[in-house]
């Protein structure tokens, strides 16, 4: 069973960076992937960050510090926002 409690979402959101960077073992990846199959909110966050990372990696110019700071603040706010 997938944990869709606020804590379950917080666990997933807290591990997204390591997940997208390929730093988690297969068991941890499976937990995130199963959760995202039943939680559209977390699935949208993972998909959006995956797309953003791809765009940033393909950027021909460095990302401005202000943009990087805003993205980090947005992610921090997501992690602190209570889930229904």
Steps between C-alpha positions, in 0.01 A plus 500: 500500500624849418523758776300807389507662841661842535804324644509261202499793259764680706721191486463485123557871451800487733660229286424643156839659448690181580250302290543721195877503544509119504633488855238264647507122497234311307285440809482871580426580134218245499343664805498841329373358171217305668400806700492717185275246325226575752580860597450744212645791701833330563506358146458854363784631718733220388409550133541876523837480671618234254409732212658803669823311567512391136452856382764632739753238400443588135528874557779667306545765768536465876183533703493837679537483877162673547323232294680221684408657837134535399487134391656388828252713697209349306619148576544585868147642509363180344671293766349712778145520356256266676341249264126421513 
